[in-house]
Amino acid sequence: MPDNPNSDSLAERRKFVKSQYDHLWEGVNNKLEKVLAYGERDLSRVHLFMRRNFGPGFDDAHLQDKYNDHEKKIFESGFICDRQLIRVNAMDPRIVTLMTDAVKMREAISVFGPDVGRIVELGSGWGKNLFNLFKFGAPLNAEYWGMELTRAGRELMERVASETVSSMKVHSASFDYYHADFSALSSTINTCVFTHHSIEQIPEVSVQLIERILLIPGFRCCLHFEPCGFQIPGNRWLADSSQIGLMAKIDEGNRRFAEKRNQNNNLYPLLRELELAGRITIHTVRKYFTSHLINNATTMIVWGPKHTESQAPGTGGIRDDI
Ligand SMILES: C[S@@+](CC[C@H](N)C(=O)[O-])C[C@H]1O[C@@H](n2cnc3c(N)ncnc32)[C@H](O)[C@@H]1O
């Protein structure tokens, strides 16, 4: 049985999302094949050339147009990075990709700390973030788990790993947010879980998801990079606090974007409710921490089991919500 009520419409939604991502990961696989055909086997270069705005274009015209349009939008709106709205005038928007990757991955690495033994991404696609963590300095000897709905995403991750980085301990597992099953993670190892723009695909996450994450053997903390800023009260997340009107406008744009696409609407309220009930501890909430598309901006939330003695390392404990 699914964890959520309303299973007919959810089953439809799940089917639609799955077919969209099967198609996207096939497109990325075509890019990978072109790069491998050059004889390239360096993880950093292969990884970069698989990204939407680097390397060979997508064969699929629809995907190509969609991502060209994203680049144009970044020019129009600017992007958010660490409490600044930065305009892209002369700067190549591809730098935005590199900058925001670096900022997010470094933040994740300090939250996870040097002793993490197992890093788990839920809704991991082809493992872009797991490979990035490894490249940006997460522990070399940790296990990297990509848990993903689509077979195309899981197979692509395994292929990148086997072609480019045999020293990295990469594991893939089938995973569905609607039936969260962590039985693949059976040994007790210091474990950090994260999500990056995958809970966005689930209109309502269930309390069972959080309960099951808490039960992963060795679970220490969970970090979300998700476009859920509009769910969070308060607008004091830009360094220039006089920009109240601009912050409200970005909030409204994010809400509209999520509503139009039936994206997630309850991640933050659910976590806050569990915190107030004393069931988890929220360490960090950084509203609109970074963005590409400004109306689908990324908020960072870190939480862990209740009564954690100390703050999760490296987060600074910033709470934009309270
Ligand atoms: C926007 S992509 C992000 C992929 C990856 N996290 C990244 O940042 O590159 C969303 C991912 O969520 C996955 N997804 C969608 N619905 C899911 C579900 N019900 N369970 C698990 N993963 C799901 C998709 O297959 C896709 O890989």
The ligand as an SDF file (V2000), in Angstrom:
LIG
                    3D

 27 29  0  0  0  0  0  0  0  0999 V2000
   15.0280   17.2350  -10.8390 C   0  0  0  0  0  0  0  0  0  0  0  0
   15.6170   15.5750  -10.7900 S   0  0  0  0  0  0  0  0  0  0  0  0
   16.9560   15.7340   -9.6480 C   0  0  0  0  0  0  0  0  0  0  0  0
   17.9500   14.6240   -9.7480 C   0  0  0  0  0  0  0  0  0  0  0  0
   19.1630   14.7880   -8.8220 C   0  0  0  0  0  0  0  0  0  0  0  0
   18.7540   14.8780   -7.4460 N   0  0  0  0  0  0  0  0  0  0  0  0
   19.9580   16.0040   -9.2380 C   0  0  0  0  0  0  0  0  0  0  0  0
   19.9340   17.0150   -8.5300 O   0  0  0  0  0  0  0  0  0  0  0  0
   20.6190   15.9300  -10.2890 O   0  0  0  0  0  0  0  0  0  0  0  0
   14.3530   14.7390   -9.8380 C   0  0  0  0  0  0  0  0  0  0  0  0
   14.6690   13.2670   -9.5680 C   0  0  0  0  0  0  0  0  0  0  0  0
   13.6820   12.7520   -8.6420 O   0  0  0  0  0  0  0  0  0  0  0  0
   13.3680   11.4480   -9.0670 C   0  0  0  0  0  0  0  0  0  0  0  0
   12.0250   11.0700   -8.5630 N   0  0  0  0  0  0  0  0  0  0  0  0
   10.8410   11.5300   -8.9860 C   0  0  0  0  0  0  0  0  0  0  0  0
    9.8350   10.9050   -8.3270 N   0  0  0  0  0  0  0  0  0  0  0  0
   10.4120   10.0420   -7.4530 C   0  0  0  0  0  0  0  0  0  0  0  0
    9.9000    9.1060   -6.5120 C   0  0  0  0  0  0  0  0  0  0  0  0
    8.5880    8.9040   -6.3530 N   0  0  0  0  0  0  0  0  0  0  0  0
   10.7860    8.4060   -5.7890 N   0  0  0  0  0  0  0  0  0  0  0  0
   12.1300    8.5700   -5.9530 C   0  0  0  0  0  0  0  0  0  0  0  0
   12.6770    9.4350   -6.8510 N   0  0  0  0  0  0  0  0  0  0  0  0
   11.8250   10.1560   -7.5950 C   0  0  0  0  0  0  0  0  0  0  0  0
   13.4000   11.5290  -10.5860 C   0  0  0  0  0  0  0  0  0  0  0  0
   13.4590   10.2670  -11.1990 O   0  0  0  0  0  0  0  0  0  0  0  0
   14.6330   12.3880  -10.8010 C   0  0  0  0  0  0  0  0  0  0  0  0
   15.7870   11.6050  -10.8760 O   0  0  0  0  0  0  0  0  0  0  0  0
  1  2  1  0
  2  3  1  0
  2 10  1  0
  3  4  1  0
  4  5  1  0
  5  6  1  0
  5  7  1  0
  7  8  2  0
  7  9  1  0
 10 11  1  0
 11 12  1  0
 11 26  1  0
 12 13  1  0
 13 14  1  0
 13 24  1  0
 14 15  1  0
 14 23  1  0
 15 16  2  0
 16 17  1  0
 17 18  1  0
 17 23  2  0
 18 19  1  0
 18 20  2  0
 20 21  1  0
 21 22  2  0
 22 23  1  0
 24 25  1  0
 24 26  1  0
 26 27  1  0
M  CHG  2   2   1   9  -1
M  END
$$$$
